[in-house]
Amino acid sequence: MAIELTNSNFQDLVMKSDKPVLVDFWAEWCGPCRMVGPMVDELATDFEGRAIVGKVDVDTQNEIAAQFGIRNIPTLLIFKNGEVVDKQVGVSAKSVLADKLEAAL
């Protein structure tokens, strides 16, 4: 299961992580986000111990979304050493996301 990322834990769990981090920017009302959500949760299980997988609700954590210029959702960012190293906007196959995360390992 993906970790819920908030203003209070984002810095420690994402920006200071020594592992790659996949962050799913989503909202409850977003249909495509609901399609991506289960894949993100599966990736959290698949990459357990090797990477961190989290979700940011753009409605409740809009400061984080604004910080990274998120204009469309779902947007998935991959961080490594506190830097965005890859990005996926919109729905994509789980294998595409897994490949991007694998490349950041």
HELIX and SHEET records of a PDB file:
HELIX    1   1 PHE A   10  PHE A   10  1                                   1    
HELIX    2   2 GLN A   11  MET A   15  3                                   5    
HELIX    3   3 GLY A   31  ASP A   46  1                                  16    
HELIX    4   4 ASN A   62  GLN A   67  1                                   6    
HELIX    5   5 LYS A   94  ALA A  104  1                                  11    
SHEET    1   A 5 ILE A   3  GLU A   4  0                                        
SHEET    2   A 5 ILE A  52  ASP A  57  1                                        
SHEET    3   A 5 VAL A  21  TRP A  26  1                                        
SHEET    4   A 5 THR A  75  LYS A  80 -1                                        
SHEET    5   A 5 GLU A  83  VAL A  89 -1                                        
END                                                                             
